[in-house]
Amino acid sequence: MEGVQTMFAKFIDVIQTFLTEPAILIGILVGVGYALDKKTPIKIITGMISAMVGLMMVLFGGFQFSATFKPVAEAVSKAYGVHGYLMDSYAMKAATQIALGDNFGYVGYVFVLAFFTNLLLVLFGRYTGAKGIFLTGNTGVSHSQAVLWLIVFWLGFGWVQSIVIAGVLPGVSSAFSPTLVVGPVATV
């Protein structure tokens, strides 16, 4: 019986490893989207791989950008006393990847929860008034990372509560933000 339990524990470890890797979750989400759109198996597989490799390249590039630019920002800050925040999604990804450490994989859960929250609010748009579906994955992931980091480290909630809150907030924001600007933009 111990052998079965050990195998099951190893199986669960493998599943958790895959499901806490944001690139794999994004790839699965893209694959499901292509499958629901009735694309060919080749298109589904190439789309999944492209999404996974693309996200890994973005994360690597952001880390390199952040590592290169950080000394420059520190020198400017020291010389002129200017303190600020670098508004670059790639640098933000690298910074949150460093800050979240081993828990960075939870960003995938936050992103998926935010996406489905957004879809549900728009699906029930007749009752909610939500009309915007946010499809920019790169920005959605960076929003998920930033909100997760803010909730965990600023508010001090545990991981489960933080994932749920961090998933719902960007989803709600993505659903309602386009609706809020329609009136002012129309008057301009």
ChimeraX commands (.cxc) that place a marker at each C-alpha (Angstrom):
marker #1 position 0.00,0.00,0.00 radius 0.5
marker #1 position 2.94,2.33,0.66 radius 0.5
marker #1 position 4.06,2.01,-2.96 radius 0.5
marker #1 position 0.68,3.23,-4.21 radius 0.5
marker #1 position 0.71,6.16,-1.77 radius 0.5
marker #1 position 4.24,7.09,-2.83 radius 0.5
marker #1 position 3.29,6.94,-6.51 radius 0.5
marker #1 position 0.17,9.02,-5.85 radius 0.5
marker #1 position 2.21,11.58,-3.88 radius 0.5
marker #1 position 4.72,11.84,-6.75 radius 0.5
marker #1 position 1.87,12.19,-9.25 radius 0.5
marker #1 position 0.36,15.03,-7.18 radius 0.5
marker #1 position 3.79,16.71,-6.98 radius 0.5
marker #1 position 4.13,16.58,-10.78 radius 0.5
marker #1 position 0.63,18.01,-11.27 radius 0.5
marker #1 position 1.29,20.81,-8.76 radius 0.5
marker #1 position 4.58,21.62,-10.47 radius 0.5
marker #1 position 2.81,21.97,-13.82 radius 0.5
marker #1 position -0.14,23.92,-12.45 radius 0.5
marker #1 position 2.05,26.42,-10.61 radius 0.5
marker #1 position 3.99,27.31,-13.75 radius 0.5
marker #1 position 2.29,30.37,-15.35 radius 0.5
marker #1 position 3.57,29.57,-18.84 radius 0.5
marker #1 position 1.97,26.13,-18.75 radius 0.5
marker #1 position -1.34,27.50,-17.45 radius 0.5
marker #1 position -1.40,30.14,-20.19 radius 0.5
marker #1 position -0.60,27.46,-22.77 radius 0.5
marker #1 position -3.44,25.27,-21.51 radius 0.5
marker #1 position -5.81,28.25,-21.60 radius 0.5
marker #1 position -4.81,29.03,-25.19 radius 0.5
marker #1 position -5.21,25.35,-26.14 radius 0.5
marker #1 position -8.69,25.21,-24.62 radius 0.5
marker #1 position -9.61,28.38,-26.51 radius 0.5
marker #1 position -8.42,26.94,-29.81 radius 0.5
marker #1 position -10.21,23.65,-29.10 radius 0.5
marker #1 position -13.46,25.48,-28.33 radius 0.5
marker #1 position -12.98,27.41,-31.57 radius 0.5
marker #1 position -12.73,24.02,-33.35 radius 0.5
marker #1 position -9.20,24.57,-34.67 radius 0.5
marker #1 position -7.10,21.71,-36.01 radius 0.5
marker #1 position -4.97,19.69,-33.57 radius 0.5
marker #1 position -1.82,21.14,-35.16 radius 0.5
marker #1 position -3.09,24.70,-34.58 radius 0.5
marker #1 position -3.99,23.84,-30.98 radius 0.5
marker #1 position -0.54,22.38,-30.25 radius 0.5
marker #1 position 1.41,25.14,-32.02 radius 0.5
marker #1 position -0.73,27.80,-30.35 radius 0.5
marker #1 position -0.12,26.29,-26.91 radius 0.5
marker #1 position 3.63,26.04,-27.47 radius 0.5
marker #1 position 3.82,29.56,-28.92 radius 0.5
marker #1 position 1.99,30.99,-25.91 radius 0.5
marker #1 position 4.19,29.13,-23.42 radius 0.5
marker #1 position 7.47,30.01,-25.12 radius 0.5
marker #1 position 6.33,33.60,-25.63 radius 0.5
marker #1 position 5.52,34.08,-21.96 radius 0.5
marker #1 position 8.82,32.51,-20.91 radius 0.5
marker #1 position 10.67,34.86,-23.27 radius 0.5
marker #1 position 8.79,37.87,-21.91 radius 0.5
marker #1 position 9.62,36.89,-18.33 radius 0.5
marker #1 position 13.28,36.31,-19.18 radius 0.5
marker #1 position 13.51,39.57,-21.10 radius 0.5
marker #1 position 11.84,41.47,-18.28 radius 0.5
marker #1 position 14.28,40.02,-15.79 radius 0.5
marker #1 position 17.22,41.03,-17.99 radius 0.5
marker #1 position 15.77,44.52,-18.55 radius 0.5
marker #1 position 15.20,45.00,-14.84 radius 0.5
marker #1 position 18.67,43.73,-13.93 radius 0.5
marker #1 position 20.27,46.05,-16.49 radius 0.5
marker #1 position 18.21,49.14,-15.68 radius 0.5
marker #1 position 18.25,48.80,-11.87 radius 0.5
marker #1 position 21.81,50.17,-11.42 radius 0.5
marker #1 position 20.97,53.15,-13.66 radius 0.5
marker #1 position 17.81,53.92,-11.67 radius 0.5
marker #1 position 19.72,53.60,-8.38 radius 0.5
marker #1 position 22.47,55.95,-9.64 radius 0.5
marker #1 position 19.91,58.56,-10.74 radius 0.5
marker #1 position 18.12,58.21,-7.42 radius 0.5
marker #1 position 21.35,58.64,-5.47 radius 0.5
marker #1 position 22.64,61.56,-7.56 radius 0.5
marker #1 position 19.42,63.57,-7.76 radius 0.5
marker #1 position 17.34,62.24,-4.87 radius 0.5
marker #1 position 14.59,61.19,-7.27 radius 0.5
marker #1 position 12.57,58.16,-6.21 radius 0.5
marker #1 position 10.04,56.54,-8.47 radius 0.5
marker #1 position 8.66,53.42,-10.02 radius 0.5
marker #1 position 9.60,52.03,-13.39 radius 0.5
marker #1 position 6.36,51.70,-15.34 radius 0.5
marker #1 position 7.33,48.87,-17.62 radius 0.5
marker #1 position 5.36,45.63,-17.61 radius 0.5
marker #1 position 8.46,43.54,-18.34 radius 0.5
marker #1 position 10.43,45.07,-15.49 radius 0.5
marker #1 position 7.38,44.69,-13.24 radius 0.5
marker #1 position 7.20,41.00,-14.14 radius 0.5
marker #1 position 10.82,40.50,-13.23 radius 0.5
marker #1 position 10.47,42.44,-9.98 radius 0.5
marker #1 position 7.41,40.47,-8.87 radius 0.5
marker #1 position 9.07,37.22,-9.93 radius 0.5
marker #1 position 11.93,38.03,-7.58 radius 0.5
marker #1 position 9.59,39.26,-4.80 radius 0.5
marker #1 position 7.24,36.26,-4.95 radius 0.5
marker #1 position 10.10,33.76,-5.21 radius 0.5
marker #1 position 8.93,30.14,-5.08 radius 0.5
marker #1 position 5.31,31.32,-4.92 radius 0.5
marker #1 position 5.52,32.97,-8.34 radius 0.5
marker #1 position 3.57,30.04,-9.80 radius 0.5
marker #1 position 0.43,31.29,-8.07 radius 0.5
marker #1 position 0.30,34.10,-10.63 radius 0.5
marker #1 position -1.10,31.59,-13.13 radius 0.5
marker #1 position -4.02,30.84,-10.83 radius 0.5
marker #1 position -4.66,34.55,-10.32 radius 0.5
marker #1 position -4.61,35.17,-14.07 radius 0.5
marker #1 position -7.01,32.31,-14.84 radius 0.5
marker #1 position -9.36,33.37,-12.02 radius 0.5
marker #1 position -9.27,36.99,-13.24 radius 0.5
marker #1 position -10.01,35.90,-16.80 radius 0.5
marker #1 position -12.97,33.73,-15.79 radius 0.5
marker #1 position -14.28,36.42,-13.43 radius 0.5
marker #1 position -14.14,38.83,-16.37 radius 0.5
marker #1 position -15.96,36.35,-18.64 radius 0.5
marker #1 position -18.67,35.63,-16.06 radius 0.5
marker #1 position -19.36,39.32,-15.46 radius 0.5
marker #1 position -19.66,39.93,-19.21 radius 0.5
marker #1 position -21.75,36.78,-19.69 radius 0.5
marker #1 position -24.23,38.16,-17.17 radius 0.5
marker #1 position -23.81,41.67,-18.59 radius 0.5
marker #1 position -27.56,42.11,-18.79 radius 0.5
marker #1 position -27.55,42.19,-14.98 radius 0.5
marker #1 position -24.04,43.49,-14.24 radius 0.5
marker #1 position -23.63,46.11,-16.97 radius 0.5
marker #1 position -20.15,44.75,-17.74 radius 0.5
marker #1 position -19.19,44.82,-21.40 radius 0.5
marker #1 position -15.41,44.53,-21.66 radius 0.5
marker #1 position -13.50,41.29,-22.19 radius 0.5
marker #1 position -9.80,41.80,-21.53 radius 0.5
marker #1 position -7.81,39.71,-23.99 radius 0.5
marker #1 position -4.32,41.15,-23.61 radius 0.5
marker #1 position -2.59,38.23,-21.91 radius 0.5
marker #1 position 0.74,39.96,-21.37 radius 0.5
marker #1 position -0.83,42.86,-19.50 radius 0.5
marker #1 position -3.27,40.56,-17.72 radius 0.5
marker #1 position -0.39,38.52,-16.34 radius 0.5
marker #1 position 1.45,41.65,-15.19 radius 0.5
marker #1 position -1.73,42.92,-13.48 radius 0.5
marker #1 position -2.12,39.53,-11.80 radius 0.5
marker #1 position 1.47,39.60,-10.58 radius 0.5
marker #1 position 1.29,43.12,-9.22 radius 0.5
marker #1 position -2.05,42.66,-7.46 radius 0.5
marker #1 position -0.98,39.33,-5.94 radius 0.5
marker #1 position 2.24,40.84,-4.62 radius 0.5
marker #1 position 0.42,43.88,-3.21 radius 0.5
marker #1 position -2.18,41.79,-1.41 radius 0.5
marker #1 position 0.27,39.26,0.02 radius 0.5
marker #1 position 2.96,41.64,1.17 radius 0.5
marker #1 position 1.02,44.83,1.84 radius 0.5
marker #1 position -2.16,43.43,3.37 radius 0.5
marker #1 position -0.52,40.30,4.77 radius 0.5
marker #1 position -3.22,37.81,3.79 radius 0.5
marker #1 position -2.46,34.12,3.32 radius 0.5
marker #1 position -1.92,32.64,-0.13 radius 0.5
marker #1 position -5.41,31.22,-0.69 radius 0.5
marker #1 position -7.19,34.44,0.29 radius 0.5
marker #1 position -4.68,36.48,-1.70 radius 0.5
marker #1 position -5.13,34.37,-4.83 radius 0.5
marker #1 position -8.92,34.70,-4.67 radius 0.5
marker #1 position -8.87,38.46,-4.01 radius 0.5
marker #1 position -6.10,39.06,-6.55 radius 0.5
marker #1 position -8.03,37.05,-9.13 radius 0.5
marker #1 position -11.34,38.81,-8.61 radius 0.5
marker #1 position -10.02,42.40,-8.58 radius 0.5
marker #1 position -8.42,42.44,-12.05 radius 0.5
marker #1 position -11.38,40.47,-13.44 radius 0.5
marker #1 position -13.86,43.06,-12.16 radius 0.5
marker #1 position -11.63,45.91,-13.32 radius 0.5
marker #1 position -11.27,44.40,-16.79 radius 0.5
marker #1 position -15.02,43.91,-17.13 radius 0.5
marker #1 position -16.07,47.40,-16.06 radius 0.5
marker #1 position -13.18,49.69,-17.08 radius 0.5
marker #1 position -14.13,49.90,-20.78 radius 0.5
marker #1 position -17.73,50.72,-19.84 radius 0.5
marker #1 position -16.68,53.57,-17.53 radius 0.5
marker #1 position -14.86,55.49,-20.27 radius 0.5
marker #1 position -17.54,55.22,-22.98 radius 0.5
marker #1 position -19.41,58.38,-21.92 radius 0.5
marker #1 position -16.40,60.68,-21.51 radius 0.5
marker #1 position -14.80,59.44,-24.75 radius 0.5
marker #1 position -18.07,59.94,-26.65 radius 0.5
marker #1 position -18.24,63.58,-25.53 radius 0.5
marker #1 position -14.69,64.23,-26.71 radius 0.5
marker link #1:1,2 radius 0.2
marker link #1:2,3 radius 0.2
marker link #1:3,4 radius 0.2
marker link #1:4,5 radius 0.2
marker link #1:5,6 radius 0.2
marker link #1:6,7 radius 0.2
marker link #1:7,8 radius 0.2
marker link #1:8,9 radius 0.2
marker link #1:9,10 radius 0.2
marker link #1:10,11 radius 0.2
marker link #1:11,12 radius 0.2
marker link #1:12,13 radius 0.2
marker link #1:13,14 radius 0.2
marker link #1:14,15 radius 0.2
marker link #1:15,16 radius 0.2
marker link #1:16,17 radius 0.2
marker link #1:17,18 radius 0.2
marker link #1:18,19 radius 0.2
marker link #1:19,20 radius 0.2
marker link #1:20,21 radius 0.2
marker link #1:21,22 radius 0.2
marker link #1:22,23 radius 0.2
marker link #1:23,24 radius 0.2
marker link #1:24,25 radius 0.2
marker link #1:25,26 radius 0.2
marker link #1:26,27 radius 0.2
marker link #1:27,28 radius 0.2
marker link #1:28,29 radius 0.2
marker link #1:29,30 radius 0.2
marker link #1:30,31 radius 0.2
marker link #1:31,32 radius 0.2
marker link #1:32,33 radius 0.2
marker link #1:33,34 radius 0.2
marker link #1:34,35 radius 0.2
marker link #1:35,36 radius 0.2
marker link #1:36,37 radius 0.2
marker link #1:37,38 radius 0.2
marker link #1:38,39 radius 0.2
marker link #1:39,40 radius 0.2
marker link #1:40,41 radius 0.2
marker link #1:41,42 radius 0.2
marker link #1:42,43 radius 0.2
marker link #1:43,44 radius 0.2
marker link #1:44,45 radius 0.2
marker link #1:45,46 radius 0.2
marker link #1:46,47 radius 0.2
marker link #1:47,48 radius 0.2
marker link #1:48,49 radius 0.2
marker link #1:49,50 radius 0.2
marker link #1:50,51 radius 0.2
marker link #1:51,52 radius 0.2
marker link #1:52,53 radius 0.2
marker link #1:53,54 radius 0.2
marker link #1:54,55 radius 0.2
marker link #1:55,56 radius 0.2
marker link #1:56,57 radius 0.2
marker link #1:57,58 radius 0.2
marker link #1:58,59 radius 0.2
marker link #1:59,60 radius 0.2
marker link #1:60,61 radius 0.2
marker link #1:61,62 radius 0.2
marker link #1:62,63 radius 0.2
marker link #1:63,64 radius 0.2
marker link #1:64,65 radius 0.2
marker link #1:65,66 radius 0.2
marker link #1:66,67 radius 0.2
marker link #1:67,68 radius 0.2
marker link #1:68,69 radius 0.2
marker link #1:69,70 radius 0.2
marker link #1:70,71 radius 0.2
marker link #1:71,72 radius 0.2
marker link #1:72,73 radius 0.2
marker link #1:73,74 radius 0.2
marker link #1:74,75 radius 0.2
marker link #1:75,76 radius 0.2
marker link #1:76,77 radius 0.2
marker link #1:77,78 radius 0.2
marker link #1:78,79 radius 0.2
marker link #1:79,80 radius 0.2
marker link #1:80,81 radius 0.2
marker link #1:81,82 radius 0.2
marker link #1:82,83 radius 0.2
marker link #1:83,84 radius 0.2
marker link #1:84,85 radius 0.2
marker link #1:85,86 radius 0.2
marker link #1:86,87 radius 0.2
marker link #1:87,88 radius 0.2
marker link #1:88,89 radius 0.2
marker link #1:89,90 radius 0.2
marker link #1:90,91 radius 0.2
marker link #1:91,92 radius 0.2
marker link #1:92,93 radius 0.2
marker link #1:93,94 radius 0.2
marker link #1:94,95 radius 0.2
marker link #1:95,96 radius 0.2
marker link #1:96,97 radius 0.2
marker link #1:97,98 radius 0.2
marker link #1:98,99 radius 0.2
marker link #1:99,100 radius 0.2
marker link #1:100,101 radius 0.2
marker link #1:101,102 radius 0.2
marker link #1:102,103 radius 0.2
marker link #1:103,104 radius 0.2
marker link #1:104,105 radius 0.2
marker link #1:105,106 radius 0.2
marker link #1:106,107 radius 0.2
marker link #1:107,108 radius 0.2
marker link #1:108,109 radius 0.2
marker link #1:109,110 radius 0.2
marker link #1:110,111 radius 0.2
marker link #1:111,112 radius 0.2
marker link #1:112,113 radius 0.2
marker link #1:113,114 radius 0.2
marker link #1:114,115 radius 0.2
marker link #1:115,116 radius 0.2
marker link #1:116,117 radius 0.2
marker link #1:117,118 radius 0.2
marker link #1:118,119 radius 0.2
marker link #1:119,120 radius 0.2
marker link #1:120,121 radius 0.2
marker link #1:121,122 radius 0.2
marker link #1:122,123 radius 0.2
marker link #1:123,124 radius 0.2
marker link #1:124,125 radius 0.2
marker link #1:125,126 radius 0.2
marker link #1:126,127 radius 0.2
marker link #1:127,128 radius 0.2
marker link #1:128,129 radius 0.2
marker link #1:129,130 radius 0.2
marker link #1:130,131 radius 0.2
marker link #1:131,132 radius 0.2
marker link #1:132,133 radius 0.2
marker link #1:133,134 radius 0.2
marker link #1:134,135 radius 0.2
marker link #1:135,136 radius 0.2
marker link #1:136,137 radius 0.2
marker link #1:137,138 radius 0.2
marker link #1:138,139 radius 0.2
marker link #1:139,140 radius 0.2
marker link #1:140,141 radius 0.2
marker link #1:141,142 radius 0.2
marker link #1:142,143 radius 0.2
marker link #1:143,144 radius 0.2
marker link #1:144,145 radius 0.2
marker link #1:145,146 radius 0.2
marker link #1:146,147 radius 0.2
marker link #1:147,148 radius 0.2
marker link #1:148,149 radius 0.2
marker link #1:149,150 radius 0.2
marker link #1:150,151 radius 0.2
marker link #1:151,152 radius 0.2
marker link #1:152,153 radius 0.2
marker link #1:153,154 radius 0.2
marker link #1:154,155 radius 0.2
marker link #1:155,156 radius 0.2
marker link #1:156,157 radius 0.2
marker link #1:157,158 radius 0.2
marker link #1:158,159 radius 0.2
marker link #1:159,160 radius 0.2
marker link #1:160,161 radius 0.2
marker link #1:161,162 radius 0.2
marker link #1:162,163 radius 0.2
marker link #1:163,164 radius 0.2
marker link #1:164,165 radius 0.2
marker link #1:165,166 radius 0.2
marker link #1:166,167 radius 0.2
marker link #1:167,168 radius 0.2
marker link #1:168,169 radius 0.2
marker link #1:169,170 radius 0.2
marker link #1:170,171 radius 0.2
marker link #1:171,172 radius 0.2
marker link #1:172,173 radius 0.2
marker link #1:173,174 radius 0.2
marker link #1:174,175 radius 0.2
marker link #1:175,176 radius 0.2
marker link #1:176,177 radius 0.2
marker link #1:177,178 radius 0.2
marker link #1:178,179 radius 0.2
marker link #1:179,180 radius 0.2
marker link #1:180,181 radius 0.2
marker link #1:181,182 radius 0.2
marker link #1:182,183 radius 0.2
marker link #1:183,184 radius 0.2
marker link #1:184,185 radius 0.2
marker link #1:185,186 radius 0.2
marker link #1:186,187 radius 0.2
marker link #1:187,188 radius 0.2
view
